[in-house]
Amino acid sequence: MKIDNIKNYISEANHENFMKLADEIYGLTIHLNGTYPGYKEWFYDKQIKGCLTPNRNIIFIKNEEGKIIALSCLKKDEEEKKICTLFVSDEYRKQGLGSLLFEESMKFLETTKPLVTFTEDKLPMFEKMVTKYNWELTEIVDGIYNKGIREFCFNGQLTNRNYREELIEILRKIRDKAITELQDNDTIEKITIY
């Protein structure tokens, strides 16, 4: 398996291959239309067009047959360094490809603390990376893309709201639950939230 990026396919001679590659990548991530309304427009109008500039890139991994099995869509400009999309095909998960993509993505972004967001249901899939790089939970946004779905933001924000108080409240609830469990075991010590 080899890591490649879409910028290697940008040229007059490769125009057809570039668009074929873009379509293949979109086909792998088409399911994101259900989670992120307007995903197709964003993908072609922002991400693919942006790959023609230094600010965006798509890193991908192909299997032995030449089929893309994992990818990462990236944005790097003065406002943010963001991993926009990270995807690994089901049959290739738990083989370290996600970690490899994160590493390559952070090289392109020139940071180990990129803005990364996950829906609540995807958070467990990325827990190891969050812990490994000590990413900071900086915002939780309810319904930014779909009603009733929370987006967890690390190392940056999707909105201009200050979520400090909301994060403190979540931490208090976690603390209170831990205190209750410890009291049940009669081994409580002082727990402080700053």
C-alpha positions as semicolon CSV with decimal commas, in nm:
position;residue;x (nm);y (nm);z (nm)
1;M;0,000;0,000;0,000
2;K;0,123;0,345;-0,090
3;I;0,041;0,693;0,036
4;D;-0,025;0,943;-0,240
5;N;-0,193;1,282;-0,274
6;I;-0,416;1,445;-0,529
7;K;-0,167;1,723;-0,600
8;N;0,046;1,468;-0,786
9;Y;-0,231;1,452;-1,049
10;I;-0,262;1,825;-1,118
11;S;-0,141;1,907;-1,467
12;E;-0,279;1,974;-1,811
13;A;-0,180;1,623;-1,918
14;N;-0,340;1,467;-1,611
15;H;-0,667;1,668;-1,605
16;E;-0,878;1,363;-1,687
17;N;-0,700;1,150;-1,425
18;F;-0,738;1,428;-1,168
19;M;-1,116;1,442;-1,216
20;K;-1,143;1,062;-1,224
21;L;-0,955;1,052;-0,893
22;A;-1,178;1,325;-0,748
23;D;-1,489;1,128;-0,848
24;E;-1,349;0,808;-0,694
25;I;-1,278;0,990;-0,366
26;Y;-1,624;1,145;-0,366
27;G;-1,776;0,801;-0,429
28;L;-1,603;0,666;-0,117
29;T;-1,738;0,950;0,096
30;I;-2,082;0,995;-0,062
31;H;-2,241;0,863;0,258
32;L;-2,139;1,191;0,427
33;N;-2,425;1,363;0,243
34;G;-2,651;1,216;0,512
35;T;-2,450;1,365;0,798
36;Y;-2,330;1,687;0,633
37;P;-2,593;1,852;0,410
38;G;-2,429;2,010;0,106
39;Y;-2,133;1,773;0,128
40;K;-2,118;1,717;-0,250
41;E;-2,108;2,090;-0,322
42;W;-1,846;2,144;-0,050
43;F;-1,637;1,856;-0,183
44;Y;-1,623;1,974;-0,544
45;D;-1,649;2,353;-0,498
46;K;-1,425;2,393;-0,193
47;Q;-1,208;2,086;-0,146
48;I;-1,131;1,983;-0,504
49;K;-1,095;2,340;-0,634
50;G;-0,888;2,420;-0,325
51;C;-0,648;2,138;-0,412
52;L;-0,540;2,353;-0,705
53;T;-0,398;2,597;-0,447
54;P;-0,143;2,539;-0,169
55;N;-0,425;2,556;0,092
56;R;-0,594;2,219;0,043
57;N;-0,492;1,862;-0,025
58;I;-0,630;1,509;-0,024
59;I;-0,399;1,235;0,096
60;F;-0,501;0,880;0,011
61;I;-0,391;0,518;0,029
62;K;-0,450;0,264;-0,246
63;N;-0,453;-0,113;-0,208
64;E;-0,256;-0,353;-0,427
65;E;-0,528;-0,338;-0,697
66;G;-0,502;0,042;-0,717
67;K;-0,831;0,111;-0,542
68;I;-0,843;0,397;-0,289
69;I;-0,914;0,249;0,055
70;A;-0,843;0,543;0,288
71;L;-0,824;0,921;0,257
72;S;-0,790;1,249;0,436
73;C;-0,920;1,587;0,311
74;L;-0,716;1,878;0,447
75;K;-0,736;2,255;0,474
76;K;-0,442;2,477;0,567
77;D;-0,471;2,854;0,560
78;E;-0,412;3,147;0,793
79;E;-0,740;3,092;0,979
80;E;-0,721;2,719;1,040
81;K;-0,535;2,396;0,991
82;K;-0,806;2,136;0,968
83;I;-0,860;1,769;0,894
84;C;-1,194;1,806;0,716
85;T;-1,259;1,440;0,637
86;L;-1,084;1,118;0,734
87;F;-1,215;0,790;0,596
88;V;-1,096;0,428;0,597
89;S;-1,295;0,160;0,410
90;D;-1,464;-0,087;0,643
91;E;-1,257;-0,388;0,536
92;Y;-0,930;-0,203;0,603
93;R;-1,010;-0,064;0,948
94;K;-0,806;-0,158;1,256
95;Q;-0,490;-0,197;1,046
96;G;-0,328;0,135;1,138
97;L;-0,430;0,318;0,821
98;G;-0,619;0,587;1,014
99;S;-0,313;0,654;1,229
100;L;-0,094;0,667;0,919
101;L;-0,332;0,918;0,757
102;F;-0,337;1,131;1,072
103;E;0,044;1,138;1,073
104;E;0,065;1,237;0,705
105;S;-0,215;1,490;0,748
106;M;-0,035;1,658;1,036
107;K;0,282;1,679;0,825
108;F;0,092;1,866;0,553
109;L;-0,081;2,087;0,811
110;E;0,246;2,143;0,998
111;T;0,086;2,085;1,338
112;T;0,001;1,801;1,576
113;K;-0,301;2,004;1,695
114;P;-0,521;2,044;1,386
115;L;-0,885;2,142;1,409
116;V;-1,071;1,811;1,402
117;T;-1,443;1,750;1,454
118;F;-1,636;1,429;1,507
119;T;-2,002;1,354;1,545
120;E;-2,083;1,207;1,883
121;D;-2,130;0,855;1,745
122;K;-1,785;0,862;1,577
123;L;-1,599;0,987;1,884
124;P;-1,507;0,637;2,014
125;M;-1,339;0,553;1,681
126;F;-1,094;0,840;1,730
127;E;-1,040;0,822;2,106
128;K;-0,687;0,680;2,071
129;M;-0,575;0,966;1,846
130;V;-0,730;1,228;2,075
131;T;-0,544;1,076;2,370
132;K;-0,216;1,014;2,184
133;Y;-0,183;1,377;2,073
134;N;-0,350;1,528;2,379
135;W;-0,605;1,711;2,166
136;E;-0,815;1,961;2,357
137;L;-1,194;1,946;2,343
138;T;-1,272;2,310;2,270
139;E;-1,634;2,310;2,159
140;I;-1,945;2,094;2,141
141;V;-2,199;2,217;1,888
142;D;-2,556;2,092;1,880
143;G;-2,717;2,063;1,539
144;I;-2,466;2,262;1,336
145;Y;-2,508;2,024;1,043
146;N;-2,811;1,813;1,144
147;K;-3,072;1,863;1,413
148;G;-3,004;1,649;1,718
149;I;-2,647;1,556;1,622
150;R;-2,365;1,698;1,833
151;E;-2,029;1,780;1,677
152;F;-1,725;1,754;1,908
153;C;-1,449;2,000;1,812
154;F;-1,086;1,960;1,912
155;N;-0,811;2,222;1,893
156;G;-1,035;2,498;1,756
157;Q;-1,392;2,606;1,700
158;L;-1,658;2,584;1,432
159;T;-1,847;2,882;1,573
160;N;-1,755;3,203;1,747
161;R;-1,937;3,106;2,066
162;N;-1,746;3,066;2,391
163;Y;-1,808;2,716;2,516
164;R;-1,596;2,739;2,829
165;E;-1,897;2,742;3,064
166;E;-2,064;2,452;2,880
167;L;-1,743;2,245;2,898
168;I;-1,712;2,323;3,270
169;E;-2,071;2,206;3,322
170;I;-1,999;1,879;3,139
171;L;-1,688;1,827;3,354
172;R;-1,894;1,897;3,669
173;K;-2,146;1,632;3,568
174;I;-1,864;1,383;3,511
175;R;-1,715;1,477;3,849
176;D;-2,051;1,444;4,025
177;K;-2,105;1,101;3,874
178;A;-1,756;0,995;3,984
179;I;-1,821;1,127;4,337
180;T;-2,147;0,931;4,358
181;E;-1,971;0,614;4,246
182;L;-1,684;0,672;4,491
183;Q;-1,924;0,742;4,778
184;D;-2,086;0,410;4,707
185;N;-1,744;0,254;4,765
186;D;-1,661;0,471;5,073
187;T;-1,327;0,579;4,918
188;I;-1,399;0,941;4,832
189;E;-1,129;1,206;4,824
190;K;-1,149;1,569;4,721
191;I;-1,212;1,617;4,346
192;T;-1,169;1,969;4,210
193;I;-1,269;2,121;3,878
194;Y;-1,085;2,441;3,790
